[in-house]
C-alpha cells in the first residue's frame, strides 16, 4: 500500500532506462481510456533522480492521451514493504533470474499483496506482473513444494520439470484421498463413495467416517500364500502399486542353480504361473485402486510375454509397449542350450497403469547390476529395484508385493517413505531368511 504522498510531475522530466524489459505495450488504448474516465488510480514510482522504477504502461497511457504531467511517488517516500514489492517486481520483469529465484520472487510478491488486501487473488498478481494467471498459479504451486524441501522439485533442472513433478504429486495425492473416502463409505455404508449417501435414510446422526488407513505394521511382511490371501477378506487399504515377481513358469527349479521355493516349494511350472495370474485378477475389484501402477517380471520368451500382456490387459491394465530391463552386468544367467544359443543375461519387466496414474519421475528403462543372492538364487537386487521404483514410489504409494521372496522390493520401496507397504511370502524358510536379512539391512542403516 502506498503512503499517499503523491505529486504531479512533468512527463518530459522522467527518464526511462533503455534496458527495461517491457517492449510490448498492447492494450495501451484501453488503459488510456480508463485513465481518461477514472483518472490514475495508482501513481507511478520514480527514483529520487526521476528515473522510472514502476508503471511504464501507465506512463505510456498518459503520453497517448497527450498529457504533460502524471502523479508520481518517489522510492524514498515508500514504506519498506512497498520497496520490497517494487524490487521483486522489477527483478521478475527485468533480470535474468534462475527459475528458483523467479519462483520465490513471484510467490513473495503474491504474499505481500495478500497482506495488504484480503481480496487479492493470483489473477491480481498476474496483472501486476503482466503475465498470465496460469503462470502465477504454477509458480505458487512449485513454491509450495520448494518450501517443503521436496528433493525432486528442488533438484529439477528447469521450471517446467519442477512443475511437472508437482502436478504428478498433486494428482497422486488426490487419488489417494479419493481411495480413502471410498474405503470409509464402504466400511460405514457398505457402498463405495460414488454411491449417493443422501439416499441413505438414517434415524440419527451420521456415523463419523474413518478416513485414515490402517497403520503400517512395524514389519510389513506377511507369512501366507498369495493364492489363499487373494480369496480371504482384506480390511486394509487399496493398493496403488503392485510389484509382481511370480515364479516364471519355466521350470527354473529343474535347472542347475535353481532356488528354494516361493509359494510353497518353488515348483516353477506353467500351471503355477497361471494360478498366480488368476489370483492377481481376483484381487483387482476390491484390493487395487482405480488409479495404480503395476510392475510385472516375467520370462522374456515371446509366447509368455504375449500371453501375459493379453491377461493383464483383460484385467484392465493399460500396458506400456516397451518393458523395463535389468541387465545382469556380471553376465550371470541361464544357458539353456550351449550348443545352439546364448546365455540369457537380462530380465524383463512389463509395466502398466490403471486410471492414467502419473509417474513420480521419468527414469532410464534399463539398469545394469550384478546378480545378488542374499536370500535365494532368483531374487532381484535392491539397487536395481530402487532405480525402477523412482518412477512409481513416493509418499502416496500403497504397495503390495504378493510373492516378496527376499523382501528386497519392500526394502527398496521403503527408501522413498511410502504410505503403506506389504510383502507376502509363502515358504517358511524364505520368509525366515527375509526377516533375518531385513534386520541386517536395517542395522547397517
Secondary structure, DSSP 8 states (H G I E B T S, - for coil): ---S--EEEEGGG-B--TT-S----TTHHHHHHHHHHH--SS-EEE-TTSBEEE-HHHHHHHHHHT-SEEEEEEGGGS-HHHHHHHHHHHHHHHS---HHHHHHHHHHHHHHHHHH-TT--HHHHHHHTTS-HHHHHHHHHHHHHHHHT-HHHHT-SSHHHHHHHHHHHHHHHHHHHHHHHHHHHHHHHSS-TTS-GGGS--SS-------S-----SS-EEES-HHHHTTS---S--EEEEEE----SS-GGGSTT----STTT----HHHHHHHHHHHHHHHHHHEEEEEEEEEEE---HHHHHHHHHHHHHHT-EE-SS-EEEEETT---B-S-TTTS--B-EEEEEEEEETT---SS---SEEEE----SS-TT---HHHHHHHHTTT-STT-EEEETT-TTSHHHHHHHTT--SEEEEEE--HHHHHHHHHHHHHHHHH-
